[in-house]
Amino acid sequence: MPQTDVSSNETLDPTHSDAPPSTCVCPVPWARLVAHVEDEVLPARPAATPGPAAALYYAQCATCGARYPGAWRVDHATRRAS
């Protein structure tokens, strides 16, 4: 049975979603990570252990928007080069 969005009375289509994919679908997965921290978009990188920003924010693929599932840190080297 289709679900109805109570706020708009529209039938929800379970096959269509505006949400980002649950895993990176890019040709080179996780090639560019970013983190939205406060009002800034910061470059991020995979890491062995999470950095301080990872406690409050999440990183995502800059291309497809999928949330990065692993530990990450703000990439300060790339940030300074920009």
C-alpha angles and dihedrals in degrees: 000000000000116000122234124222102233093205095058105015089233121139111247116232107216091200094059126061136163089207117112117259117274091235132027111275096184122123088249104034117227093000092147123024126189134181124208103221116176104311096336134090106217129191112247135190136201112263140185090239130022119262124228094268090057089068091067106020140036133230123229140184109276091217109041100017097234113156112250109240099201138068115291143175135202107268100233093176092059091041092056092047092056 
